[in-house]
């Protein structure tokens, strides 16, 4: 026959095992009702009450592991698609040029202290004049 100390130890081991299992199942993306049926708890309310931390930490840890694997794959350079995915989603990189950069053109201006790179916008046509109209209308 087991004494109370041994029963406490067994229940503690079972509780830790249950916590690990709930955390893993939450990380896999199962709904709380599904986790309840796998673990043997009757209601999601009881699951949230007893294992609330494991439910939230399991999801966060799973997401962190996936992000770490994606980061390693992007940094290795072996998969260019992963590198581009990482740049677009995490570094806010874009294939498309910003609308204001398309309208600008770079030019060099002479400055009294040396060369200076300037940015200017293309000139807009004067009101009343068409773009293709020449200045010399008389022939």
VOBA-1610 file (N, C-alpha, C; in pm, whole numbers, padded with zeros to 5 digits, always signed):
BEGIN
Unk+00084-00118+00000Unk+00000+00000+00000Unk+00089+00125+00000Unk+00045+00224-00076Unk+00124+00346-00087Unk+00082+00446+00020Unk+00182+00519+00067Unk+00149+00622+00164Unk+00116+00752+00090Unk+00078+00853+00163Unk+00034+00979+00103Unk+00148+01051+00029Unk+00271+01034+00076Unk+00386+01098+00011Unk+00407+01040-00128Unk+00397+00909-00141Unk+00413+00845-00272Unk+00300+00885-00366Unk+00178+00893-00315Unk+00064+00935-00398Unk+00082+01079-00446Unk+00133+01166-00359Unk+00158+01305-00397Unk+00263+01312-00506Unk+00368+01231-00493Unk+00475+01229-00591Unk+00424+01180-00727Unk+00342+01076-00725Unk+00286+01022-00849Unk+00195+01125-00915Unk+00112+01192-00836Unk+00022+01292-00893Unk+00099+01413-00946Unk+00211+01445-00882Unk+00294+01556-00930Unk+00358+01520-01064Unk+00406+01398-01076Unk+00466+01353-01202Unk+00360+01352-01312Unk+00242+01302-01279Unk+00133+01300-01376Unk+00092+01442-01416Unk+00091+01533-01319Unk+00053+01671-01346Unk+00155+01737-01441Unk+00286+01715-01416Unk+00389+01772-01504Unk+00380+01714-01644Unk+00353+01585-01653Unk+00338+01520-01783Unk+00217+01578-01857Unk+00109+01600-01783Unk-00012+01658-01840Unk+00013+01801-01888Unk+00088+01877-01810Unk+00121+02015-01849Unk+00202+02018-01979Unk+00300+01929-01989Unk+00380+01921-02113Unk+00294+01884-02232Unk+00203+01792-02209Unk+00116+01745-02317Unk+00021+01856-02363Unk-00038+01929-02269Unk-00129+02040-02303Unk-00052+02148-02380Unk+00069+02177-02335Unk+00151+02278-02402Unk+00183+02236-02545Unk+00217+02111-02564Unk+00249+02061-02698Unk+00126+02063-02788Unk+00012+02022-02736Unk-00111+02019-02816Unk-00156+02160-02852Unk-00141+02254-02760Unk-00175+02393-02790Unk-00081+02449-02896Unk+00046+02410-02889Unk+00142+02454-02989Unk+00113+02400-03128Unk+00051+02283-03134Unk+00013+02225-03263Unk-00108+02296-03324Unk-00179+02374-03244Unk-00292+02450-03296Unk-00426+02386-03273Unk-00435+02288-03184Unk-00563+02226-03156Unk-00651+02320-03075Unk-00781+02309-03095Unk-00875+02390-03017Unk-00884+02333-02876Unk-00931+02416-02784Unk-00936+02376-02644Unk-01030+02257-02622Unk-01138+02250-02695Unk-01230+02137-02682Unk-01161+02008-02724Unk-01079+02014-02830Unk-01005+01896-02875Unk-00900+01854-02772Unk-00832+01952-02714Unk-00732+01921-02610Unk-00800+01855-02491Unk-00919+01904-02454Unk-00994+01845-02342Unk-01024+01698-02368Unk-01068+01667-02486Unk-01103+01527-02514Unk-00980+01438-02518Unk-00866+01489-02562Unk-00742+01409-02564Unk-00690+01387-02423Unk-00689+01492-02343Unk-00631+01487-02209Unk-00726+01422-02108Unk-00855+01431-02133Unk-00951+01368-02041Unk-01013+01466-01945Unk-01021+01592-01981Unk-01085+01693-01897Unk-01223+01720-01958Unk-01321+01743-01874Unk-01459+01754-01922Unk-01488+01884-01995Unk-01439+01997-01943Unk-01479+02124-02005Unk-01357+02213-02034Unk-01367+02296-02137Unk-01260+02390-02168Unk-01237+02491-02056Unk-01343+02520-01979Unk-01328+02612-01866Unk-01230+02556-01763Unk-01241+02429-01733Unk-01149+02363-01639Unk-01008+02360-01697Unk-00999+02336-01827Unk-00868+02336-01894Unk-00802+02472-01881Unk-00878+02579-01909Unk-00822+02715-01898Unk-00784+02748-01754Unk-00864+02699-01658Unk-00838+02726-01517Unk-00710+02658-01469Unk-00693+02530-01505Unk-00577+02454-01457Unk-00452+02472-01543Unk-00471+02495-01675Unk-00356+02497-01766Unk-00354+02623-01853Unk-00398+02733-01800Unk-00402+02858-01877Unk-00266+02903-01928Unk-00168+02894-01842Unk-00031+02934-01882Unk+00022+02844-01992Unk-00001+02714-01979Unk+00048+02619-02079Unk-00018+02641-02215Unk-00147+02678-02213Unk-00217+02704-02338Unk-00156+02822-02413Unk-00125+02930-02341Unk-00069+03048-02408Unk+00079+03030-02442Unk+00156+02971-02351Unk+00299+02953-02375Unk+00325+02852-02486Unk+00241+02750-02496Unk+00258+02650-02602Unk+00248+02709-02740Unk+00152+02798-02761Unk+00135+02864-02891Unk+00254+02955-02920Unk+00296+03032-02820Unk+00407+03126-02840Unk+00538+03052-02868Unk+00564+02945-02795Unk+00688+02870-02816Unk+00690+02804-02954Unk+00576+02752-02998Unk+00570+02689-03131Unk+00596+02793-03239Unk+00536+02910-03224Unk+00557+03018-03322Unk+00703+03064-03322Unk+00764+03070-03206Unk+00904+03112-03197Unk+00996+03009-03264Unk+00966+02881-03247Unk+01047+02777-03311Unk+01038+02786-03463Unk+00918+02810-03514Unk+00899+02822-03658Unk+00971+02946-03711Unk+00962+03056-03640Unk+01030+03178-03683Unk+01181+03159-03681Unk+01231+03087-03582Unk+01375+03061-03575Unk+01420+02975-03693Unk+01341+02873-03726Unk+01375+02788-03841Unk+01370+02868-03970Unk+01271+02958-03984Unk+01262+03042-04103Unk+01381+03137-04111Unk+01420+03193-03998Unk+01535+03283-03993Unk+01663+03211-04033Unk+01683+03091-03977Unk+01803+03015-04012Unk+01806+02981-04160Unk+01692+02944-04215Unk+01684+02911-04358Unk+01711+03033-04444Unk+01659+03149-04403Unk+01681+03272-04479Unk+01827+03316-04472Unk+01889+03301-04357Unk+02028+03345-04339Unk+02127+03251-04406Unk+02089+03126-04428Unk+02182+03032-04489Unk+02209+03066-04635Unk+02112+03126-04703Unk+02130+03162-04843Unk+02103+03046-04938Unk+02071+02930-04886Unk+02043+02815-04972Unk+01905+02822-05035Unk+01815+02893-04973Unk+01679+02904-05025Unk+01646+03051-05048Unk+01663+03101-05171Unk+01638+03244-05198Unk+01493+03285-05172Unk+01399+03192-05193Unk+01259+03226-05167Unk+01237+03256-05019Unk+01304+03181-04933Unk+01290+03205-04789Unk+01353+03338-04750Unk+01466+03370-04814Unk+01531+03499-04786Unk+01438+03613-04827Unk+01377+03603-04944Unk+01285+03708-04989Unk+01162+03715-04899Unk+01111+03599-04857Unk+00997+03596-04766Unk+01031+03668-04636Unk+01149+03639-04584Unk+01191+03701-04457Unk+01204+03853-04474Unk+01266+03894-04584Unk+01284+04038-04606Unk+01150+04109-04621Unk+01058+04050-04694Unk+00928+04114-04715Unk+00846+04121-04587Unk+00849+04015-04507Unk+00762+04009-04390Unk+00824+04066-04263Unk+00953+04052-04247Unk+01014+04097-04123Unk+01092+04227-04137Unk+01148+04252-04255Unk+01229+04373-04274Unk+01153+04479-04355Unk+01026+04453-04384Unk+00941+04547-04457Unk+01001+04587-04591Unk+01060+04491-04658Unk+01119+04512-04789Unk+01013+04489-04894Unk+01022+04559-05007Unk+00920+04544-05110Unk+00985+04540-05248Unk+00925+04462-05337Unk+00971+04458-05476Unk+00930+04584-05550Unk+00820+04641-05512Unk+00765+04757-05580Unk+00831+04884-05529Unk+00855+04976-05621Unk+00910+05105-05582Unk+00799+05190-05522Unk+00835+05274-05430Unk+00737+05364-05371Unk+00693+05465-05478Unk+00567+05509-05477Unk+00520+05599-05582Unk+00600+05727-05594Unk+00645+05784-05482Unk+00719+05909-05491Unk+00859+05890-05550Unk+00917+05771-05539Unk+01050+05750-05595Unk+01046+05736-05746Unk+00931+05695-05802Unk+00920+05686-05946Unk+00917+05824-06011Unk+00867+05922-05938Unk+00854+06055-05995Unk+00982+06138-05982Unk+01073+06094-05903Unk+01196+06171-05882Unk+01304+06125-05977Unk+01393+06216-06008Unk+01513+06179-06081Unk+01631+06245-06011Unk+01740+06175-06010Unk+01858+06227-05941Unk+01939+06312-06037Unk+01997+06414-05986Unk+02083+06500-06068Unk+02198+06550-05982Unk+02304+06590-06046Unk+02416+06646-05973Unk+02412+06798-05989Unk+02427+06868-05879Unk+02433+07014-05882Unk+02572+07056-05838Unk+02618+07162-05898Unk+02748+07215-05858Unk+02724+07306-05739Unk+02791+07278-05635Unk+02780+07355-05511Unk+02914+07423-05490Unk+02918+07540-05433Unk+03047+07607-05414Unk+03149+07525-05336Unk+03102+07431-05255Unk+03193+07353-05174Unk+03218+07214-05231Unk+03172+07187-05351Unk+03194+07057-05414Unk+03066+07003-05474Unk+03069+06880-05516Unk+02953+06817-05578Unk+02852+06779-05472Unk+02729+06792-05506Unk+02623+06756-05414Unk+02514+06683-05493Unk+02470+06572-05442Unk+02364+06496-05507Unk+02231+06553-05466Unk+02153+06592-05565Unk+02023+06649-05536Unk+01913+06564-05596Unk+01794+06584-05548Unk+01679+06513-05600Unk+01578+06617-05643Unk+01528+06603-05764Unk+01427+06698-05810Unk+01314+06621-05876Unk+01199+06682-05874Unk+01083+06623-05939Unk+01081+06669-06085Unk+01032+06585-06176Unk+01023+06629-06315Unk+00926+06746-06327Unk+00954+06833-06421Unk+00871+06951-06437Unk+00737+06913-06498Unk+00635+06974-06445Unk+00501+06950-06497Unk+00476+07048-06611Unk+00397+07009-06711Unk+00368+07100-06822Unk+00289+07220-06773Unk+00311+07333-06841Unk+00239+07455-06803Unk+00092+07438-06834Unk+00006+07504-06757Unk-00138+07493-06785Unk-00170+07551-06923Unk-00252+07482-06996Unk-00291+07527-07128Unk-00201+07473-07238Unk-00088+07414-07206Unk+00003+07356-07305Unk-00006+07206-07299Unk+00002+07143-07414Unk+00004+06998-07419Unk+00147+06951-07404Unk+00163+06825-07364Unk+00297+06772-07343Unk+00374+06759-07473Unk+00313+06717-07581Unk+00382+06693-07707Unk+00393+06817-07795Unk+00338+06927-07750Unk+00339+07050-07828Unk+00476+07115-07825Unk+00528+07151-07940Unk+00660+07216-07947Unk+00646+07362-07915Unk+00760+07423-07872Unk+00763+07567-07843Unk+00755+07649-07971Unk+00805+07596-08081Unk+00808+07669-08209Unk+00689+07625-08293Unk+00582+07704-08287Unk+00464+07674-08366Unk+00474+07738-08504Unk+00552+07843-08517Unk+00564+07914-08644Unk+00668+07848-08729Unk+00639+07839-08861Unk+00737+07783-08953Unk+00756+07872-09070
//
